[in-house]
Amino acid sequence: MLNKTEENPWTEEPNHEQFRIKGYLCEIKRMPELGHLCGYVELPSKHPYYGSDYEDIPVDVHGGLTYAMQNEEYWEIGFDCAHLGDIIPGLIDHISALPNEHYWTIQDVEHELYKLVDQLDRLQPRKIKLENTNGIEH
């Protein structure tokens, strides 16, 4: 079981990071109450899932999407790392960690955001250029 006297990775990590992946604005935030991390991606208005409920977006991410909300001109979607099997820093003193529990580090969440963006990018319609024998685009 992890406890305050042991070295805990969350004590050395930042509470917030923001970066872009393939043009999508991504953000990692630590929740102040329980200390777990959440990952977010902003969908532009032209994305086919802009404005969709998170349950309707066909992506595979840790614990599934758990968040969708309007944020300025973007639709923000996200996931959290406070599921069964996740080590939640704010609960360490209150419950025993199970042998297979995992703490989702900043690097873990960033990796999950890369996977999420790849999936979101594949959901975008592609403009297909077809050329006939005359070289005229259709």
C-alpha positions in Angstrom: 0.0 0.0 0.0 1.2 3.5 -0.8 1.2 6.1 1.9 2.5 9.5 2.6 5.8 8.3 4.0 6.7 6.6 0.7 7.9 8.4 -2.4 4.8 9.1 -4.5 5.1 10.2 -8.1 2.4 12.8 -7.9 4.4 14.9 -5.4 7.0 15.6 -8.2 4.6 16.2 -11.1 3.1 19.5 -12.3 -0.6 20.0 -11.8 -1.3 21.3 -15.3 0.2 20.9 -18.8 -1.1 22.2 -22.1 0.2 21.2 -25.6 -0.9 20.5 -29.1 -1.1 17.1 -30.9 -1.8 17.2 -34.6 -3.3 20.7 -34.2 -5.6 19.7 -31.4 -5.2 21.6 -28.1 -4.7 19.1 -25.3 -4.6 19.6 -21.6 -3.8 17.6 -18.5 -5.2 18.8 -15.2 -4.9 17.5 -11.6 -8.1 17.5 -9.7 -7.6 19.4 -6.5 -9.9 17.4 -4.3 -8.6 13.9 -5.0 -5.3 14.6 -6.8 -5.9 12.4 -9.8 -5.2 13.5 -13.4 -7.7 14.1 -16.2 -6.9 14.5 -19.9 -8.8 16.8 -22.3 -8.9 17.5 -26.0 -10.6 20.5 -27.7 -12.6 19.6 -30.8 -13.0 22.4 -33.4 -16.4 23.3 -34.6 -15.9 21.5 -38.0 -15.2 18.2 -36.3 -18.0 15.7 -36.9 -18.4 15.0 -33.1 -18.4 18.7 -32.1 -21.3 19.1 -29.7 -21.8 15.4 -29.2 -22.3 13.7 -25.8 -19.2 12.0 -24.7 -21.0 8.6 -24.7 -21.7 9.0 -28.5 -18.0 9.5 -29.5 -16.6 6.1 -30.7 -13.2 6.2 -29.1 -11.2 3.9 -26.8 -9.5 5.8 -24.0 -8.7 4.9 -20.3 -12.0 4.5 -18.5 -13.9 5.8 -21.5 -14.7 9.4 -22.1 -16.3 11.0 -19.0 -16.6 14.7 -20.0 -17.9 16.9 -22.8 -18.7 20.6 -22.6 -18.6 23.8 -24.5 -15.4 25.8 -23.9 -15.3 29.1 -25.8 -15.3 28.2 -29.5 -14.3 24.6 -28.9 -16.1 21.4 -27.7 -13.9 19.9 -24.9 -14.0 16.2 -24.3 -12.0 14.3 -21.6 -11.4 11.3 -19.4 -10.3 10.9 -15.8 -7.9 8.6 -14.0 -10.1 7.9 -11.0 -11.6 4.5 -11.9 -11.6 1.2 -10.1 -8.0 0.0 -10.3 -6.5 3.5 -10.4 -4.5 4.8 -7.5 -6.1 8.1 -6.4 -3.7 10.2 -4.4 -6.4 11.8 -2.2 -7.7 8.5 -1.1 -4.3 6.8 -0.2 -4.8 7.5 3.6 -8.4 6.2 3.5 -8.3 3.0 1.5 -5.8 0.2 0.9 -4.3 0.0 -2.5 -4.9 -3.3 -4.3 -1.9 -5.2 -5.7 -2.7 -4.4 -9.4 -3.7 -0.7 -9.0 -1.9 1.8 -11.2 -1.2 5.5 -10.7 -1.7 7.3 -14.0 1.3 9.7 -14.3 1.5 12.8 -16.5 3.4 10.7 -19.1 0.7 8.0 -19.0 -2.1 10.6 -19.5 -0.1 12.3 -22.3 0.3 8.9 -24.0 -3.5 8.3 -23.7 -4.1 11.8 -25.2 -2.0 10.8 -28.2 -4.1 7.7 -28.7 -7.3 9.7 -28.3 -6.2 12.4 -30.9 -5.2 9.6 -33.4 -8.7 8.2 -33.0 -10.4 11.6 -33.3 -8.3 12.4 -36.4 -9.4 9.2 -38.1 -13.0 10.2 -37.4 -12.5 13.4 -39.5 -13.8 13.1 -43.1 -11.0 13.2 -45.6 -10.9 15.2 -48.8 -10.1 12.8 -51.6 -8.5 14.1 -54.7 -9.3 12.0 -57.7 -7.5 12.7 -61.0 -8.7 11.5 -64.4 -6.5 10.9 -67.3 -6.7 14.7 -68.2 -5.2 15.7 -64.9 -8.5 17.5 -63.9 -9.3 17.3 -60.2 -12.8 16.2 -59.2 
